[in-house]
Amino acid sequence: MTSLRDQFRPADHPNDHFLLTTIVGAYPKPKWHDRAREMYENPDADFGDSEWQEAKNDAARLVTGEHERAGIDVVTDGEMRRNEMVEYFADRIEGYEFNGLVKVWGHNYFNKPSVRTEVEYDDTWLVEEYEFTSSVADRPVKVPITGPYTLAKWCFNEVYEDDATLAFEVAELVNDEIQKLVDAGARYIQIDEAALATTPDDYAIVEECLERIVSDLPDDVYVGLHVCYGDYSRIYPEMLEFPVDEFDLELVNGNYEQLDVFKDPAFTKNIGFGVVDAHRSEVESVEEIKANIKRGLEVVPPEQLTISPDCGVKLLPRAAAYQKMANMVEAAREVEAELDEGIVDVARSSASAD
């Protein structure tokens, strides 16, 4: 039976079984990229728009190629053009304004915006990024986009009666952007809702946002939802009603302590299964990653299992990030071969959508 995910299977895939491999999104930026940004933001430096554009293109080309060299099936450009998951989009939505840096943790800060007027869609946010990445990639390209709930919760709302109303309005704008991405050829969209993990009681708001986003997308568009951290038991099994094809979850960082949450009732969607830790620079061995993949097979059969890091790996040393990706792909291919040989136990057959 052909599934929507099969469109991302390489024509020359070596095994009968297929475990899709991908990266969540963010990847370490080359050090020269950060220096180029500093020069661009320095009014005294002789480094203008064209030089900054060239630097971003070079970084995107480099990282996309790095993902392909590691063997990833569906790649990204590592979000080389983005600075932060909320700030980047808030800067492109009419109605948002910035107040200054807010401390997140340790020495990490982000420029937390305020919504000062009603939000409106202006120019495209990600189409240029997608078109360039797909032009230099030999493999399918995934587009991560910060979700409307997170864009509403992680700002100061000074206009709308509540965050839900703001989130619904932003969802309409996200739909506009995704429609343009689809028109440009994108077929794998990942919506990042990091804020859901911090306020899981709002899962119904997220569901309504997703309904507004995906209601008129073509049938061949594959939609994932990335939710990192948090207590998944507070949104499971209700989240299975979300109108997405895949849930990308952070699990290895918690040593799979929440794995049993997804076993009863059965997980009926595809699962993006974190098998390498995005917060630990130590590189997992192929054997260790294979064991992690087999934990995923306790929850879903191979045709529902996507292999990925826990989250964006942008805070890792770049050499470690690359080796994690390469080991992850090798582990997935070896597990596929073992599945072909019938030496790996699969807990159950594919679950009915009913």
Secondary structure, DSSP 8 states (H G I E B T S, - for coil): ---GGGGGS-TT-SSSS--EEB--S-----HHHHHHHHHHH-TTSS--HHHHHHHHHHHHHHHHHHHHHHT-SBB--TTTT-S-TTHHHHTTEEEEEEEEEEEEETTEEEEEEEEEEEEEE-S-SSHHHHHHHHHH-SS-B-EEEE-HHHHHHTSEE-SSSSHHHHHHHHHHHHHHHHHHHHHTT--EEEEE-GGGGT-GGGHHHHHHHHHHHHTT--TT-EEEEEE-SS-GGGTTTGGGGSS-SEEEE--GGGTTTTGGGGTTTT--SEEEEEEE-TT--S---HHHHHHHHHHHTTTS-GGGEEEEESS--TTS-HHHHHHHHHHHHHHHHHHHHHHHHT-S--SS------
